């Protein structure tokens, strides 16, 4: 027996496809068999590793979970089923238990309802890139180990909520008691844990759309798209709340607005968390490396340096950021997309619920409202993330051409060319970025300046470089 995956589903950071078209139970079974085989070969084939399995609220998730568990047990792994919940709850099950050696969450994240997929952890490290391609190779060859694993179920939510509440340890309860916060679960998998968490938090809390519904009837669960924050913004205004927090479909990405309804973007949230960590964390975290992806504002990197931290710009992608954190012993990292990683007093994985708790903590410890913290940030003019279609075979070569031109002949206006992930070019006007998506046939562009005129000049430079490579910035496409 062997199995061939649709070529579009084995992606850089996870596995993702359209149910009934590119992804189904046979794929889930093969993923279980391949993952289990790799785990046993890594640990020794005499071992019977334990794999935690969870799933989100999509209609197709229970079907995929059933097949995945079949595949894992058929490869000789034992399975700990934690049921329906947020992706970080699965990460917690894997990180907090010595007897668990891997974890798989079935989730379509923020994608449309007919999508689903898998996020994986392998012996405490992210499972991505070449690991995922290896699953395809093992499946095509039918190179699976056989066995007969056992299955157990465990309700971990109460323990998970208790662990998140430790994010408020040591804070005077009076500083938290007056807080009024809105929360929007977007009918995603974080809803039940959010209800349990909010009932234990000090202060006043108002919740939206905590009922899990894989059709997402109220709005699409992607908190980085401003229109998806309209209900939360209305709630904050109506109830005169201090701030609002929103989650994506599987609870690993956070979005937020302040008390005046202004969006607090991913890099701006990281500014708040970094200030809290570097100012309130004492000597333990003085001079710490704080990581952000190449899309982040210059204001963030300046802010980290101002508070005594070492800013590090790194590649976009939650798995890549997690790996870099381990390499540099960084206690905090984040992405524009709303993934935030705490490794100071937490496990280093992206957990939007915990990030929400830490926003309460930061406001209380710094003695400033979230609105004040947002108001203190410099007003930068930046474009949204511009994503435009480019043929798959051209996207990486085109970036290489731009990088080569600007490195060998930068021109008088270019001050710096950073090729960490794509090309990020700094000029007197600000900076612009051009990079190839790892998951779609698109190029991503972004620019930031202090002035409208400067922003226009930066965009013109992007367009000029694209033109030199025979491309143009077309109509923006979604994730």
Secondary structure, DSSP 8 states (H G I E B T S, - for coil): ------TTTB-SSSEEEEBTTTB-HHHHHHHHHHHHHHHHHHH-TT---EEEEEE-S-TTHHHHHHHHHHHHHHTT-EEEEEEE--HHHHHHHHHS-TT--EEEEE--TTS-TTEEEEEEEETTEE--THHHHHHHHHHHHT--------EEE---HHHHHHHHHGGGTTS-HHHHHT-EEEEE-TTSTTHHHHHHHHTTSSSEEEEE--S--TT-SSS-S-TTSGGGGHHHHHHHHHHT-SEEEEE-TTSS-EEEEETTS-EE-HHHHHHHHHHHHHHHSGGGSTT-EEEEETTS-HHHHHHHHHTT-EEEEE-SSHHHHHHHHHHHT-SEEE-TTS-EEE-SSS-SSB-HHHHHHHHHHHHHHHT--HHHHHHTS---EE---EEEE--HHHHHHHHHHHHHHHHH---TTEEEEE-SSSEEEEETTEEEEEEE-SSSSEEEEEEEESSHHHHHHHHHHHHHHHHHTT----SB---
